[in-house]
Amino acid sequence: MNLFKPEKPDPALLDQLNQILEQISTGRVVQNLPKELPLFVDPAQNQLSKNILLLARQYNESFGFMQDLARGKLDTAPPIRNYFSNPFKSLHSELLHLTWQIQQIAKGDYEQKVSFSGDFSHAINSMIQILQQKEDLDKINRENEIKLQKYADELAYLNNKLMELAITDALTGALNRRQFDTQMEHELQRSQRFGKTFSLVMFDIDYFKQFNDHYGHQAGDQVLITLSQFVKNEIRQTDRLYRYGGEEFTIILPETDLRNASLLTEKLRKKIEFTNVEYQGNNLPRITVSFGVASYSQQIQEPAHLIHAADKALYHAKNSGRNCVRLFKDNFVT
Amino acid sequence: MDEFNFNWQQLGDIQEGRPNLGNMTSVTAYRLMQYTMRAVLEHEFGDEKTKQLLIQSGRLAGKAFCQNILDTSLPLNKFIAQLHEKLIEHSIGILRVEKADPETFSFVVTVSEDLDCSGLPLQGVTVCDYDEGFIEGIFHIYTQQNFIVKEIDCWATGERTCRFTIDVNDQEMTTT
């Protein structure tokens, strides 16, 4: 039989405890929380009162942390030795870790794996896997692009080479006859359109047949190569040297009148006269060259006419003792 | 290793010695050994000295673990990822990095489901002294620098994960 008569609860204290629990249950910070509550005489009621006060303190301590956590603000430190917020502290820790991992992933580190974080683990790990696959694919694409570029460069180089071979004379490296014909058309059209002039130089080696007969065709070929190289080095970048046939060459001089073409040709003639041709370690006898020069004008507006005029001038040079320059001017050779 | 009479070979050939029971034991068995030993040490040498001895032992274990289990040639992030995997593989705990500054080698990491303390009754103080030394030893071998590892949260203080700060120690260490 219980001899203790239960103490009648203090209505004011009960009201205070009720207010605390009501504020907690409605998600508000407990206002005016006392450090201590008046003691009940009954130990059970006293313990209940202490536990409610402890709960309210932990709740209040957690409140700001949990609010910030809900907003994704992770730099608010969790309250220490606060058991009320333990699940949120675990979540806070997970989120801090996930944040760090995502930062690493953003830096391209796909080694990180998330373990034991429930759905987060699957989502993050799947993302890492996809990013890794994408990067692998990007890497392969980049490598393929580099390879493709290399092939394209090689192809372009070979195309250029092929193009060069198609328009170049194999022996001398001068442009070939076909290219000469094309360029002559081009220069004539350009001169007609812009009212400019250009000159054609035709030259061949004096006594070349006798030279070949005496020193052999290989030596003759070496003369052609040396002469071609020499002339290419002497003329401007815009001028072009062509092998017209046999030992006969032409030079197209864009935007050059007869006078300037004459000066250039005379300079070439003099230099060729003193140019050595080395063959099998020895110098061959020096050669001389005869030149014929003609320019585009009112009277000469067809490629064939210009070639004919330059050829006529060359013919005159040959008949004037060779090793000289002759000009076609106003239907006369001078 | 160092001045202590310990090397990895002393752990023996577990596969040969335990063909049926294998490499794993229960957490109960581990903690039974750890906490009885701790109780005796505390009784014989006091709390502070026991704490020091446990940190020293952990450091020795961490160094040996790093030298024998981990690839120290990896760059930092890969090394941490590897450490995470190996700690799970050996059922030691789940390592997670919360903050890392690779410039200063300063970290905050957590170890969840920690072998030493997860599930312990509340004691009001951190108890993972051995873990502190263990982490310190690993980072020392990896970086050849000395570290101060401090447990700031522990299951035994009411947290749900153990949290450690790891910082370079510029002072010369007095113990191994």
Interface residues (C-beta under 8 A of the other chain):
Chain A: I80 R81 N82 Y83 N86 P87 K89 S90 S93 E94 L96 H97 W100 Q101 Q104 D109 E111 Q112 K113 S115 F116
Chain B: N77 K78 A81 H84 E85 I88 I94 R96 V97 E98 K99 A100 V108 T110 S112 E113 G124 D153 T157 G158 E159 R160 T161 R163
